[in-house]
Amino acid sequence: MSKRARSSDLDVAPVLYESSPIQDRSSRFIAYFSPQVPAKELQRHPNFSQASHRIAAWRKPSTQSSLSSQPVFDTGYDDDGEKFGGKTLEKVLVTASVAGAVVVARWYGGIMLGPVRFDHIRNCANEAIARWRAVASARPAKQLKVHEDIERKEKLIAILKERDQSITILRGLLAEKKGQQAFSGQSAGGSLAKASKYSALPLPALERLENVRDATIGWILKEIEKVENARTVQKDAETMNPPSEKPTPSATALVPNRDAGS
């Protein structure tokens, strides 16, 4: 779970990463982690106002430089009355190799827990850090998805423009084969969208249009095939059954019969 910091000192309240509470007998433990908010600020969080202890630790990049290429960090802790609790949290940050601050609040219930309280402190802190890691690791994946969607959209727009040109050519060819008959192609998927409008459409709509254009091309090709098949059948019929020739009148028939009427 994450929360927004309620500090008025911050221009934009950063997200705080919260662990699940641990309840042991009458004591309760809960941790907040932030890569941005200072430990002192976390300790003053309103949710911790009634806590018996606000154990804190921090680890941040140092302004000092090292001879090696390894980064240098400044670390520190505050037990806030829970002896060795701050040092326990500092080790958690170092082991996790994270920069930021973590605070574990404990509400003491009157029963001493012994060494197990340090396990609760560690577990709360580790869970809060793990929740931050889960969100931080998801951000690059989300950015990659956005980039892939942009590339996919650009590719689809180019494909749709090519499909539109193909449809225009095929419609003209079909009309020509039908003897210049008017052909609107409405039954094959409706009128084509203007290419200038493609960029305004969301990715799912472009994907649907690609399927529609493919179906339209398929429909026109089938119509062309039907026309060509009909012409082939007609030609075959004419070859098998040529038109009969009329008999040519003979020369004798053309000469008038002089004896007639004599």
Salt bridges, closest charged atoms under 4 A:
GLU18 OE1 - LYS3 NZ 3.69
ASP24 OD1 - ARG25 NE 2.95
ASP24 OD2 - HIS120 NE2 2.78
GLU41 OE1 - ARG44 NH2 2.99
ASP78 OD2 - LYS40 NZ 3.78
ASP80 OD2 - ARG54 NH1 3.96
GLU82 OE1 - ARG106 NH1 2.79
GLU82 OE2 - ARG117 NE 2.81
GLU90 OE1 - LYS87 NZ 2.80
ASP119 OD1 - ARG122 NH2 2.56
GLU127 OE2 - ARG131 NH2 2.86
ASP149 OD2 - LYS145 NZ 2.93
GLU151 OE2 - HIS147 NE2 3.02
ASP164 OD1 - ARG213 NE 2.89
GLU207 OE2 - ARG152 NE 3.80
GLU210 OE1 - ARG152 NH2 3.62
ASP214 OD1 - ARG163 NE 2.67
GLU223 OE1 - LYS178 NZ 3.98
GLU223 OE2 - LYS226 NZ 3.40
GLU228 OE2 - LYS177 NZ 3.13
